[in-house]
Amino acid sequence: MNKLFTILSLLFVLTSCAISHSQKWDTKDKKAIKYVEKGMEAARYAPFDEYGRMDYSEALELFQKAIDRDPEFTDAYFLMAEYHMRGGNSIGAIDAYQQLVSVPGFSTSTGYAYYDLAQLELANGMYDEAYEHSKKYQTYKNAPKEKKELND
């Protein structure tokens, strides 16, 4: 379980870096973009909670405001999932990922959102959902073979 958490955390960090450096968002709503950028800044300076984890509640509130402004702003859902995971809230991450993959027009070249979602669902005993999202992940031709094989 700790190995899974470590792998997922590393994946989230790497994808976060990719998003934060791209400077190209999947919305044209400037206020929604501002909320996401402020959320990322809040996450950078997040305080610790009483359990020694980072408290990303301010960042999560800002990401939610971005989603409220543009319900199809997939980058905001992804960031919600990421920071729920970083804060130790896997159920919140699952919810954000489920919303992300249900956004009309959601697309991904690698299917990683489905992979991450399936792994989180599996770790939380949501076996039917994990199976379905794992199968969806396997349909992506750009998905790494070694991850596809893990899902067989």
C-alpha positions as CSV (number, residue, x, y, z in Angstrom):
1,M,0.0,0.0,0.0
2,N,2.8,2.4,0.8
3,K,4.5,1.5,-2.4
4,L,1.3,2.3,-4.3
5,F,1.0,5.6,-2.5
6,T,4.6,6.5,-3.3
7,I,4.2,5.7,-7.0
8,L,1.0,7.6,-7.2
9,S,2.5,10.6,-5.4
10,L,5.5,10.6,-7.7
11,L,3.2,10.4,-10.8
12,F,1.1,13.3,-9.4
13,V,4.2,15.5,-8.8
14,L,5.5,14.8,-12.3
15,T,2.2,15.6,-14.0
16,S,1.8,18.6,-11.8
17,C,5.1,20.0,-13.1
18,A,4.0,19.4,-16.6
19,I,0.8,21.2,-16.1
20,S,2.3,24.1,-14.2
21,H,5.0,24.7,-16.9
22,S,2.7,24.4,-19.9
23,Q,1.1,27.8,-19.3
24,K,-1.7,26.7,-21.7
25,W,-5.0,25.9,-20.0
26,D,-8.0,24.2,-21.5
27,T,-10.3,27.1,-20.8
28,K,-10.7,30.6,-22.1
29,D,-12.3,31.8,-18.9
30,K,-9.6,34.2,-17.5
31,K,-11.2,34.2,-14.0
32,A,-11.1,30.4,-13.9
33,I,-7.5,30.4,-14.9
34,K,-6.7,33.0,-12.2
35,Y,-8.4,30.7,-9.6
36,V,-6.3,27.8,-10.7
37,E,-3.1,29.8,-10.7
38,K,-3.9,31.2,-7.2
39,G,-4.7,27.6,-6.1
40,M,-1.3,26.4,-7.3
41,E,0.3,29.3,-5.4
42,A,-1.7,28.4,-2.3
43,A,-0.6,24.8,-2.6
44,R,3.0,25.8,-2.8
45,Y,2.8,27.6,0.6
46,A,0.3,25.3,2.3
47,P,0.6,24.9,6.0
48,F,0.9,21.5,7.8
49,D,-2.2,20.0,9.5
50,E,-2.2,18.4,12.9
51,Y,-1.1,15.1,11.4
52,G,2.0,16.5,9.6
53,R,0.4,16.5,6.2
54,M,0.2,19.6,4.0
55,D,-3.2,21.3,4.3
56,Y,-4.3,22.0,0.8
57,S,-7.8,23.2,1.7
58,E,-7.3,26.7,0.4
59,A,-5.9,25.4,-2.9
60,L,-8.8,23.0,-3.2
61,E,-11.3,25.8,-2.6
62,L,-9.7,27.8,-5.4
63,F,-9.7,24.9,-7.8
64,Q,-13.4,24.4,-7.0
65,K,-14.1,28.0,-7.8
66,A,-12.4,27.5,-11.2
67,I,-14.6,24.5,-11.8
68,D,-17.7,26.5,-10.8
69,R,-16.7,29.2,-13.4
70,D,-16.1,26.6,-16.1
71,P,-17.4,23.1,-15.4
72,E,-15.4,21.8,-18.4
73,F,-12.1,23.0,-17.2
74,T,-10.4,19.6,-17.0
75,D,-7.1,21.0,-15.7
76,A,-8.9,22.1,-12.6
77,Y,-10.4,18.7,-12.0
78,F,-7.0,17.1,-12.4
79,L,-5.4,19.5,-9.9
80,M,-8.3,18.8,-7.5
81,A,-7.5,15.1,-7.7
82,E,-3.8,15.6,-7.3
83,Y,-4.0,17.8,-4.2
84,H,-6.7,15.6,-2.6
85,M,-4.1,12.8,-3.0
86,R,-1.3,14.8,-1.7
87,G,-3.4,15.7,1.4
88,G,-4.2,12.1,2.0
89,N,-7.8,12.2,0.8
90,S,-8.1,9.4,-1.7
91,I,-11.9,9.5,-1.8
92,G,-11.7,13.2,-2.7
93,A,-9.2,12.3,-5.4
94,I,-11.5,9.6,-6.7
95,D,-14.4,12.0,-6.9
96,A,-12.4,14.6,-8.8
97,Y,-11.1,12.0,-11.2
98,Q,-14.6,10.6,-11.8
99,Q,-15.8,14.1,-12.5
100,L,-12.9,14.7,-14.8
101,V,-13.4,11.7,-17.0
102,S,-17.2,12.5,-17.2
103,V,-16.6,16.0,-18.6
104,P,-18.0,16.1,-22.2
105,G,-15.1,16.3,-24.6
106,F,-12.5,15.1,-22.1
107,S,-9.6,13.6,-23.9
108,T,-6.2,12.3,-23.1
109,S,-3.5,10.8,-25.2
110,T,-2.2,8.4,-22.6
111,G,-5.2,7.5,-20.5
112,Y,-3.3,8.2,-17.3
113,A,-6.4,9.7,-15.7
114,Y,-8.1,6.3,-16.0
115,Y,-5.0,4.5,-14.7
116,D,-4.8,6.7,-11.7
117,L,-8.5,6.5,-11.0
118,A,-8.4,2.7,-11.3
119,Q,-5.5,2.4,-8.9
120,L,-7.2,4.6,-6.4
121,E,-10.5,2.8,-6.7
122,L,-8.7,-0.6,-6.3
123,A,-6.9,0.7,-3.1
124,N,-10.3,1.7,-1.7
125,G,-12.2,-1.5,-2.4
126,M,-14.2,-0.2,-5.4
127,Y,-13.4,-3.2,-7.5
128,D,-16.1,-2.9,-10.2
129,E,-15.3,0.7,-10.9
130,A,-11.5,-0.1,-10.8
131,Y,-12.0,-2.9,-13.4
132,E,-14.0,-0.6,-15.7
133,H,-11.5,2.2,-15.6
134,S,-8.6,-0.2,-16.0
135,K,-10.2,-1.6,-19.1
136,K,-10.8,2.0,-20.4
137,Y,-7.1,2.7,-19.8
138,Q,-6.1,-0.3,-21.8
139,T,-7.8,1.2,-24.9
140,Y,-5.2,3.9,-25.2
141,K,-2.5,3.1,-27.7
142,N,-0.1,5.6,-26.2
143,A,-0.3,4.1,-22.7
144,P,2.9,2.4,-21.6
145,K,2.8,-1.4,-22.2
146,E,4.1,-2.2,-18.7
147,K,1.2,-0.4,-17.1
148,K,-1.3,-2.1,-19.4
149,E,0.1,-5.4,-18.3
150,L,-0.3,-4.5,-14.7
151,N,-4.0,-4.1,-15.3
152,D,-4.5,-7.6,-16.9
